[in-house]
């Protein structure tokens, strides 16, 4: 009889692809990202390094004792001032419990442990760790069974080692977020759009609308906003394209930034806004504030507001666009053009001498014109020429790379003429056609010859190269250089 051979178990191969730490109120969290042979996406492991496993067990016991004393859910229903007072009382209660279990702990360690327990009970728990990781763009809770997912700037979608214990806890987090901004999510109103105090956008759904469980999707506000220099360094846009856009914006051509979901439309809008001159008034209109312009600009940011549960107090994008025209704007930025009325008012503003900038969902220049000129938006094609340029952004879902796909001008007929286009194989933005209208427009309104325009573009490229060399890439630093350029005071050393 043949001898049974026990199959040898082989360890799953894993490669560490990233390792860094974040500090959250003196709690040190190590982030380790690994590629595992048996997993289709990278695994994101968050672990608190300065609290031992034994201490965590004791803290969990303290947490349970704390919860039996205090109704945490009830606390979240109080108004801001009351909530602050009660939060202070909770801190005192936790301190007493910590003193009993850790009598020899110093003040700094006690404060760190208090912060840990407060976030576990009154905040968003382990999601707070993800919110503090500046490398993340999106945080997704699908239900209590699955791990939380994140979208990492370098590594794309990753599965974390964080899991929400119950569906009730997910619902509690949604309710808490909504209550902070005067919104509610209930069985009758199972969908909610809101934002955190930090500016992060939140969408929540309740089961059975989301059949696998309650969901929370958080799109993080960029704490470190994109600038044109960061775009060039990341390979998102070329020097030549950046200089061309600078020339267009300096001379008040309107631009529509198009692209698919997650292609970086708003980030691009933020980057090209670096080229605005400081002596002009800029009005921006968004559903949730995402833009961060240089602080030396004359900028008025505005946000829409949803109606309250009684259906009152709502302020729409159209309300703000119409109102902005009464605010003597030189430039109008609209976060996203979605409806016919918004597009009509914006194009009317462009025709009457305002420079307008906005984002729009479309995958290329031709599709942008087609979607804008057909129902439901249905703008006459000839009217689209008031926009000037279309800048199309693209994200390669396989590699995660974001790139400028096309720069196109809009001809008097309303048709697009693509001037620059991405060569995906070479990963280079190439000139594919001569300008048919933009150069003529610039010559007409500036008096510059074609040779003057070419010289100006080379000068702009030289300035951009100098900024890269000098590592001038933060939003206010870039804004300062632009201000000096427009005032004629910029000197390259």
C-alpha positions as CSV (number, residue, x, y, z in Angstrom):
1,X,0.0,0.0,0.0
2,X,1.5,3.3,-1.0
3,X,2.6,5.6,1.8
4,X,0.5,8.8,2.3
5,X,2.8,11.8,1.8
6,X,1.7,14.9,3.8
7,X,1.6,17.9,1.5
8,X,4.1,20.5,2.7
9,X,2.4,23.8,3.4
10,X,4.3,26.7,1.8
11,X,4.2,30.2,3.2
12,X,2.4,32.8,1.1
13,X,5.1,35.0,-0.5
14,X,4.8,38.7,0.3
15,X,6.8,41.8,-0.7
16,X,6.8,44.9,1.3
17,X,6.3,47.8,-1.1
18,X,5.9,50.7,1.3
19,X,6.6,51.5,5.0
20,X,6.0,54.8,6.8
21,X,4.6,56.1,10.1
22,X,2.0,58.7,11.0
23,X,1.5,60.6,14.4
24,X,-2.0,61.0,15.7
25,X,-2.0,62.9,19.0
26,X,1.3,61.2,20.0
27,X,-0.1,57.8,19.0
28,X,2.5,56.4,16.5
29,X,0.8,54.3,13.7
30,X,3.0,52.3,11.4
31,X,1.6,51.8,7.9
32,X,3.0,48.8,6.1
33,X,1.8,48.0,2.5
34,X,2.6,44.5,1.1
35,X,1.9,42.7,-2.1
36,X,0.8,39.2,-1.4
37,X,0.9,36.3,-3.9
38,X,-2.6,35.2,-3.0
39,X,-4.2,38.7,-3.0
40,X,-5.2,40.6,-6.2
41,X,-4.6,44.0,-4.6
42,X,-2.0,45.4,-2.1
43,X,-2.7,44.9,1.6
44,X,-2.6,48.0,3.8
45,X,-1.6,47.2,7.4
46,X,-2.0,49.9,10.1
47,X,-0.6,49.1,13.6
48,X,-0.1,51.2,16.6
49,X,3.5,50.8,17.6
50,X,3.8,52.7,20.9
51,X,1.0,50.8,22.7
52,X,1.7,47.2,23.5
53,X,-0.7,44.3,23.0
54,X,-1.1,43.9,26.7
55,X,-1.9,47.6,27.2
56,X,-4.4,47.4,24.3
57,X,-6.2,44.6,26.2
58,X,-6.4,46.6,29.4
59,X,-7.6,49.7,27.4
60,X,-10.3,47.6,25.9
61,X,-11.4,46.6,29.4
62,X,-11.4,50.3,30.4
63,X,-13.4,51.1,27.2
64,X,-16.0,48.6,28.1
65,X,-16.2,49.9,31.7
66,X,-16.5,53.4,30.3
67,X,-19.3,52.5,28.0
68,X,-21.3,50.9,30.8
69,X,-21.1,54.2,32.8
70,X,-21.8,56.6,29.9
71,X,-24.3,56.5,27.1
72,X,-21.9,57.4,24.2
73,X,-24.6,57.4,21.5
74,X,-26.7,59.8,23.6
75,X,-23.8,62.1,23.9
76,X,-23.5,62.7,20.2
77,X,-27.1,64.2,20.1
78,X,-26.1,67.2,22.2
79,X,-25.4,70.7,20.7
80,X,-21.8,71.8,20.1
81,X,-21.3,73.6,23.5
82,X,-23.0,70.8,25.5
83,X,-21.0,68.2,23.6
84,X,-17.7,70.0,24.3
85,X,-18.6,70.1,28.1
86,X,-19.6,66.5,28.1
87,X,-16.4,65.5,26.2
88,X,-14.4,67.2,28.9
89,X,-16.3,65.2,31.5
90,X,-15.6,62.0,29.6
91,X,-11.9,62.8,29.5
92,X,-12.0,63.2,33.3
93,X,-13.8,59.8,33.7
94,X,-11.3,58.1,31.4
95,X,-8.4,59.7,33.4
96,X,-9.8,58.2,36.6
97,X,-10.0,54.7,35.1
98,X,-6.5,55.0,33.6
99,X,-5.1,56.1,37.0
100,X,-6.6,53.0,38.5
101,X,-5.2,50.6,35.9
102,X,-1.9,52.5,35.2
103,X,-1.0,54.3,38.5
104,X,2.6,55.1,37.5
105,X,2.0,56.5,34.0
106,X,3.4,60.0,33.3
107,X,1.2,62.9,32.1
108,X,2.3,62.6,28.4
109,X,1.5,58.9,28.2
110,X,-1.8,59.4,30.0
111,X,-2.8,62.1,27.5
112,X,-1.9,59.8,24.6
113,X,-4.0,57.0,26.1
114,X,-6.9,59.4,26.8
115,X,-6.8,60.4,23.1
116,X,-6.8,56.8,22.0
117,X,-9.9,55.9,24.1
118,X,-11.8,59.1,23.1
119,X,-11.3,58.4,19.4
120,X,-12.4,54.8,19.9
121,X,-15.6,55.9,21.6
122,X,-16.5,59.3,20.4
123,X,-14.7,59.6,17.0
124,X,-14.8,57.3,14.0
125,X,-12.6,54.7,15.7
126,X,-9.9,53.1,13.5
127,X,-11.2,55.2,10.5
128,X,-9.5,58.2,12.2
129,X,-6.1,56.6,11.4
130,X,-7.0,56.4,7.7
131,X,-8.2,60.0,7.7
132,X,-4.8,61.2,9.0
133,X,-2.9,59.3,6.3
134,X,-2.2,62.1,3.7
135,X,-1.3,59.4,1.1
136,X,-4.9,58.3,0.9
137,X,-7.5,59.7,-1.5
138,X,-10.5,57.6,-0.7
139,X,-11.8,55.5,2.3
140,X,-14.5,53.0,1.7
141,X,-16.6,51.0,4.2
142,X,-18.7,48.4,2.3
143,X,-20.2,46.6,5.3
144,X,-19.1,45.1,8.6
145,X,-18.0,41.8,7.1
146,X,-15.4,43.1,4.6
147,X,-12.3,45.0,5.5
148,X,-12.2,48.7,4.9
149,X,-10.8,49.6,1.5
150,X,-8.6,52.7,0.7
151,X,-7.4,54.3,-2.5
152,X,-3.7,55.1,-2.1
153,X,-2.0,57.8,-4.2
154,X,0.9,55.5,-5.1
155,X,-0.6,52.0,-4.9
156,X,-4.2,52.4,-6.0
157,X,-6.9,50.3,-4.3
158,X,-5.7,48.5,-1.2
159,X,-7.5,46.3,1.4
160,X,-6.8,47.3,5.0
161,X,-6.6,45.3,8.2
162,X,-9.3,47.5,9.7
163,X,-12.9,46.2,10.0
164,X,-16.0,47.9,11.5
165,X,-17.4,45.4,14.1
166,X,-21.2,45.8,13.4
167,X,-23.6,47.3,10.9
168,X,-25.0,49.3,13.9
169,X,-21.6,50.9,14.3
170,X,-21.4,51.9,10.6
171,X,-24.8,53.4,10.9
172,X,-23.8,55.3,14.1
173,X,-20.8,56.8,12.3
174,X,-23.0,58.0,9.4
175,X,-25.5,59.5,11.9
176,X,-22.8,61.2,13.8
177,X,-21.2,62.7,10.6
178,X,-24.7,63.9,9.4
179,X,-25.6,65.4,12.7
180,X,-22.4,67.5,12.8
181,X,-23.5,69.3,9.5
182,X,-27.2,69.3,10.1
183,X,-28.2,66.4,8.0
184,X,-29.8,63.1,8.8
185,X,-29.7,59.5,7.5
186,X,-32.7,57.3,8.4
187,X,-34.7,54.4,7.0
188,X,-36.9,56.9,5.2
189,X,-33.9,58.9,4.0
190,X,-31.2,56.2,3.4
191,X,-28.8,58.2,1.3
192,X,-26.7,61.1,2.6
193,X,-24.1,63.5,1.1
194,X,-22.2,65.4,3.7
195,X,-18.7,66.6,4.7
196,X,-16.5,66.4,7.7
197,X,-15.1,69.5,9.5
198,X,-11.8,68.9,7.6
199,X,-13.5,69.3,4.2
200,X,-13.6,65.6,3.4
201,X,-16.6,64.6,1.3
202,X,-18.8,61.8,2.7
203,X,-21.5,59.7,1.1
204,X,-23.4,57.1,3.2
205,X,-26.1,54.6,2.4
206,X,-28.2,52.3,4.6
207,X,-29.3,48.7,4.0
208,X,-31.4,47.5,2.2
209,X,-30.6,50.2,-0.4
210,X,-27.0,48.8,-0.3
211,X,-27.9,45.2,-0.2
212,X,-24.7,43.9,1.4
213,X,-24.8,46.3,4.3
214,X,-24.4,50.0,5.3
215,X,-21.7,51.9,3.4
216,X,-19.6,55.0,4.0
217,X,-17.4,56.5,1.2
218,X,-15.1,59.3,2.2
219,X,-13.2,61.3,-0.5
220,X,-10.4,63.1,1.3
221,X,-9.8,66.8,1.0
222,X,-6.3,67.4,-0.3
223,X,-4.4,68.8,2.7
224,X,-1.4,69.2,0.3
225,X,-3.1,70.8,-2.7
226,X,-1.8,70.1,-6.2
227,X,0.1,72.8,-8.0
228,X,1.3,73.1,-11.6
229,X,4.9,72.3,-10.5
230,X,3.8,69.1,-8.7
231,X,1.9,68.2,-11.9
232,X,5.0,68.6,-14.1
233,X,7.2,66.7,-11.6
234,X,4.7,63.9,-11.4
235,X,4.6,63.6,-15.2
236,X,0.9,64.5,-15.3
237,X,1.5,67.3,-17.7
238,X,4.4,68.5,-19.9
239,X,6.4,71.7,-19.6
240,X,5.2,72.8,-23.1
241,X,1.5,72.2,-22.2
242,X,1.8,74.0,-18.8
243,X,3.4,77.0,-20.6
244,X,0.6,77.0,-23.2
245,X,-2.1,76.9,-20.5
246,X,-0.3,79.7,-18.6
247,X,-0.4,81.8,-21.8
248,X,-4.1,81.1,-22.3
249,X,-5.0,81.9,-18.7
250,X,-2.9,85.0,-18.6
251,X,-4.8,86.3,-21.6
252,X,-8.2,85.4,-20.2
253,X,-9.2,82.4,-22.3
254,X,-11.8,80.2,-20.7
255,X,-11.0,76.5,-20.1
256,X,-13.1,73.5,-19.4
257,X,-11.4,70.6,-17.7
258,X,-12.9,67.3,-18.8
259,X,-12.3,63.7,-17.7
260,X,-13.8,60.6,-16.2
261,X,-14.4,59.9,-12.5
262,X,-11.2,59.9,-10.5
263,X,-9.1,61.3,-13.4
264,X,-8.0,64.4,-11.4
265,X,-10.3,67.1,-12.9
266,X,-10.5,69.1,-9.7
267,X,-6.8,68.7,-9.0
268,X,-6.0,70.0,-12.5
269,X,-8.4,72.9,-12.0
270,X,-6.5,73.7,-8.8
271,X,-3.1,73.4,-10.6
272,X,-4.0,75.7,-13.5
273,X,-5.5,78.2,-11.1
274,X,-1.9,79.0,-10.0
275,X,-1.7,81.1,-13.2
276,X,-4.4,83.6,-12.1
277,X,-3.0,87.2,-11.7
278,X,-3.3,88.6,-8.2
279,X,-5.1,91.8,-9.3
280,X,-8.3,90.1,-10.4
281,X,-11.3,88.9,-8.4
282,X,-11.9,85.2,-8.5
283,X,-15.2,83.6,-7.4
284,X,-15.2,79.8,-7.0
285,X,-18.4,77.8,-6.7
286,X,-18.4,74.1,-5.5
287,X,-20.8,71.6,-3.8
288,X,-18.0,70.9,-1.3
289,X,-14.9,73.0,-1.1
290,X,-12.0,71.2,-2.7
291,X,-10.0,74.0,-4.3
292,X,-7.1,75.7,-2.5
293,X,-5.8,78.7,-4.3
294,X,-2.7,80.8,-3.4
295,X,-3.5,83.1,-0.4
296,X,-2.3,86.2,-2.2
297,X,-5.2,86.0,-4.7
298,X,-8.4,88.0,-4.5
299,X,-10.5,84.9,-4.1
300,X,-14.0,84.4,-2.7
301,X,-14.9,80.6,-2.3
302,X,-18.6,79.7,-2.2
303,X,-20.4,76.5,-1.5
304,X,-23.9,75.1,-2.3
305,X,-26.2,74.0,0.5
306,X,-28.7,71.2,0.5
307,X,-32.2,72.0,1.9
308,X,-33.0,70.9,5.4
309,X,-35.4,68.0,6.2
310,X,-38.3,70.3,5.7
311,X,-37.1,71.2,2.2
312,X,-36.0,74.8,3.0
313,X,-32.8,76.7,3.0
314,X,-31.2,75.0,-0.1
315,X,-28.7,77.0,-2.2
316,X,-28.0,75.5,-5.6
317,X,-25.1,75.8,-8.0
318,X,-27.3,77.8,-10.3
319,X,-28.2,80.2,-7.5
320,X,-24.5,80.8,-6.8
321,X,-23.5,81.2,-10.5
322,X,-26.2,83.8,-11.1
323,X,-25.3,85.6,-7.8
324,X,-21.6,85.5,-8.7
325,X,-22.3,87.7,-11.8
326,X,-23.4,90.5,-9.4
327,X,-20.1,90.3,-7.5
328,X,-17.9,91.9,-10.2
329,X,-15.9,88.8,-10.9
330,X,-12.9,88.7,-13.3
331,X,-12.8,84.9,-13.2
332,X,-15.5,82.4,-12.3
333,X,-14.6,78.8,-11.3
334,X,-17.4,76.2,-11.2
335,X,-16.5,72.9,-9.5
336,X,-18.6,70.8,-11.8
337,X,-21.0,71.6,-14.7
338,X,-23.9,69.2,-14.5
339,X,-27.1,70.9,-15.8
340,X,-28.3,72.9,-18.7
341,X,-29.0,76.1,-16.8
342,X,-25.6,76.2,-15.2
343,X,-23.9,75.7,-18.6
344,X,-26.1,78.4,-20.2
345,X,-25.4,81.0,-17.5
346,X,-21.6,80.2,-17.5
347,X,-21.4,80.5,-21.3
348,X,-23.4,83.7,-21.2
349,X,-20.8,85.0,-18.7
350,X,-18.0,83.9,-21.0
351,X,-19.7,85.7,-24.0
352,X,-20.1,88.9,-21.9
353,X,-16.4,89.1,-21.1
354,X,-15.8,87.0,-18.0
355,X,-13.2,84.2,-17.9
356,X,-14.9,80.9,-16.8
357,X,-13.3,77.6,-15.7
358,X,-15.0,74.4,-14.7
359,X,-15.0,70.6,-14.8
360,X,-17.1,68.3,-16.8
361,X,-17.6,64.5,-17.1
362,X,-16.4,63.4,-20.5
363,X,-13.6,61.1,-21.7
364,X,-12.2,63.2,-24.6
365,X,-12.6,66.5,-26.4
366,X,-15.0,65.2,-29.0
367,X,-17.2,63.6,-26.3
368,X,-17.1,66.9,-24.3
369,X,-18.6,68.8,-27.3
370,X,-21.1,66.0,-28.0
371,X,-22.3,65.9,-24.4
372,X,-22.5,69.7,-24.1
373,X,-24.4,70.1,-27.4
374,X,-26.9,67.3,-26.9
375,X,-29.7,66.6,-24.4
376,X,-29.9,67.0,-21.4
377,X,-27.4,70.0,-21.5
378,X,-28.2,70.8,-25.1
379,X,-26.1,74.0,-25.6
380,X,-25.9,75.2,-29.3
381,X,-22.6,74.1,-30.7
382,X,-21.6,77.6,-31.9
383,X,-22.0,79.0,-28.4
384,X,-19.3,76.5,-27.1
385,X,-16.6,78.5,-28.9
386,X,-16.8,81.0,-26.0
387,X,-15.0,78.4,-23.9
388,X,-11.7,78.7,-25.7
389,X,-10.0,75.5,-24.6
390,X,-10.7,71.9,-23.4
391,X,-8.2,70.2,-21.2
392,X,-8.9,66.5,-20.9
393,X,-7.6,64.4,-18.0
394,X,-7.3,60.6,-17.9
395,X,-6.5,58.0,-15.4
396,X,-5.1,54.6,-16.5
397,X,-7.0,52.2,-14.2
398,X,-4.4,49.5,-14.8
399,X,-1.4,51.6,-13.8
400,X,-3.1,54.2,-11.7
401,X,-1.3,57.0,-13.6
402,X,-3.1,60.3,-14.2
403,X,-2.2,62.2,-17.4
404,X,-3.3,65.1,-19.5
405,X,-4.8,63.3,-22.4
406,X,-5.7,66.2,-24.8
407,X,-5.6,70.0,-25.1
408,X,-8.1,71.1,-27.7
409,X,-9.3,74.5,-28.9
410,X,-13.0,75.0,-29.8
411,X,-13.5,76.3,-33.3
412,X,-16.2,78.9,-34.2
413,X,-18.3,76.0,-35.5
414,X,-18.2,74.4,-32.0
415,X,-16.0,71.5,-33.1
416,X,-12.8,70.7,-31.2
417,X,-9.4,70.9,-32.8
418,X,-6.9,68.8,-30.7
419,X,-3.6,70.6,-30.5
420,X,-1.8,68.3,-28.1
421,X,-2.5,64.6,-27.4
422,X,-1.0,61.9,-25.1
423,X,1.1,59.3,-26.9
424,X,0.2,56.5,-24.4
425,X,3.0,54.2,-25.6
426,X,5.7,56.8,-25.0
427,X,3.9,58.5,-22.1
428,X,4.4,61.8,-23.8
429,X,2.0,64.7,-24.6
430,X,2.8,65.5,-28.2
431,X,1.7,68.3,-30.5
432,X,-0.6,66.8,-33.2
433,X,-2.1,69.8,-34.9
434,X,-1.5,73.5,-35.4
435,X,-3.8,76.0,-33.6
436,X,-6.5,77.3,-36.0
437,X,-8.0,79.9,-33.7
438,X,-6.2,80.3,-30.4
439,X,-3.0,81.9,-31.8
440,X,-5.2,84.3,-34.0
441,X,-7.2,85.2,-30.9
442,X,-4.0,86.0,-28.9
443,X,-2.6,88.0,-31.8
444,X,-5.9,90.0,-32.1
445,X,-6.2,90.9,-28.4
446,X,-2.5,91.2,-27.4
447,X,-0.9,92.6,-30.5
448,X,1.8,89.9,-30.3
449,X,3.1,88.3,-33.4
450,X,3.6,84.6,-33.7
451,X,7.3,85.1,-33.0
452,X,6.4,87.1,-29.9
453,X,4.1,84.3,-28.7
454,X,6.8,81.6,-29.3
455,X,9.3,83.7,-27.3
456,X,6.8,84.2,-24.5
457,X,6.1,80.4,-24.3
458,X,9.9,79.7,-24.1
459,X,10.2,82.3,-21.3
460,X,7.4,80.7,-19.4
461,X,9.0,77.2,-19.8
462,X,12.2,78.7,-18.5
463,X,10.4,80.0,-15.4
464,X,8.7,76.7,-14.8
465,X,12.1,74.8,-15.1
466,X,13.6,77.3,-12.6
467,X,10.8,76.7,-10.1
468,X,11.3,72.9,-10.4
469,X,15.1,73.4,-9.8
470,X,14.4,75.6,-6.8
471,X,11.8,73.2,-5.5
472,X,9.1,76.0,-5.5
473,X,6.1,73.7,-5.5
474,X,3.7,74.6,-2.6
475,X,0.6,76.6,-3.4
476,X,1.5,79.8,-1.7
477,X,5.1,79.7,-3.0
478,X,3.9,79.2,-6.6
479,X,1.4,82.1,-6.0
480,X,4.2,84.4,-4.9
481,X,6.3,83.7,-8.0
482,X,3.3,84.3,-10.2
483,X,2.6,87.6,-8.5
484,X,6.2,88.7,-9.0
485,X,6.0,87.7,-12.7
486,X,2.8,89.7,-13.3
487,X,4.3,92.7,-11.5
488,X,7.5,92.5,-13.6
489,X,9.6,91.8,-10.5
490,X,10.6,88.2,-11.1
491,X,14.3,87.6,-11.3
492,X,15.8,84.2,-12.0
493,X,19.1,83.5,-10.2
